Amino acid sequence: MFDRIRIIVGYDNSLQSRKALEEAMTLAKCFSGFLKVVTVYEKDKNQADAAIIIAKQDLKKENVKHECVSVPGSNAAKVLVSIAKQENFSLIVVGSRGLGGRVSMLVGSVSKQVVSHSHVNVLVVKK
């Protein structure tokens, strides 16, 4: 399947994104892969940086090759898809939010937007 996989993970320290990071770490370890954790923030860079610190701790414990970045932006899905394309990633991993109903129809979840616009495979991790 893959020799060395390159995985990008959308991460905001929510329960869903922590599950996505766990799955991505498992895949990276199985395929001697590289993981890039991306936190997209609109206003609160301090909160994004705090999330990155937590992700780095988990990645170091699991001994996974990684890079963690916080990126300014208002559309996390667009940022993830763009980075995946520009930096030649094989897989995007995101958590499922399950907003449902009216909110989901108006805004659209990050996972739904990533699946719709990505040119690479996407893994949506449910809780």
Buried (B, 14 or more C-beta within 10 A) or exposed (E): EEEEBBBBBBBBBEEBBBBBBBBBBEBBBEBEBBBBBBBBBEEEEEBBEBBBEBBBEBBEEBEBBBEBEBBEBEBBBBBBBBBBBEEEBBBBBBBBBEBEEEEEEEEBBBBBBBBEBBEBBBBBBEE
